[in-house]
Amino acid sequence: MDAIQALLTRRSRAQLNTPAPPPAVLEKAFACALRAPDHRMLRPWRYLVIQDEALVNLGDVFASAALADKPDMEPAEVERMRKMPQRAPLIVVAITCHNEEGKVPRDEQVLSTGAGVQNFLVALHAQGYSAIWRSGPMASHPRVMAALGLTVGETIAGFIYSGTGLVEPKPQAPLQQTDFVREWRG
């Protein structure tokens, strides 16, 4: 699949199953992620790969974090939190490593991480795998961040759930460029 076709056809897929992308596919996808625009070559990102038993462990972290916020949480909701990471056979955690000493604004570092994630998603799609980029309260929860080993100045940009898509996405009409693109003439 060429780059334009991959960009035009990539869609988020929430229903994912095995097989997960194998190491060779992930290696190419990460090579693409690491080509993201990066002002002053700060490399303001890193990634964690979570699969197999580690998905169960992450679910325990999610449940613990949720209970810390709401100790009277219903058992069914705790179990839902515990199962969240198991919605896919593989999760990649995208982390922004903020460099506060340089001249690059914090927003540009976040955008660089986002560009890396986009490259990663498109590369997975081009190789026949599906993914969805999720965030939510667990992405900024101090317990989750600590359990994943984030240090001062790091934030989670998102959880990329990946695997093989179970259901074809519903057709989506292309957006009209005229609704979003204008020429500015000063």
Secondary structure by P-SEA (a helix, b strand, c coil): ccaaaaaacbbbbcccccccccaaaaaaaaaaaaacccccccccbbbbbbcaaaaaaaaaaaaaaaaaacccccaaaaaaaaaccccccbbbbbbbbccccccccaaaaaaaaaaaaaaaaaaaaaabbbbbbbbccccccaaaaaaacccccccccbbbbbccccccccccccccccccbbbbcc
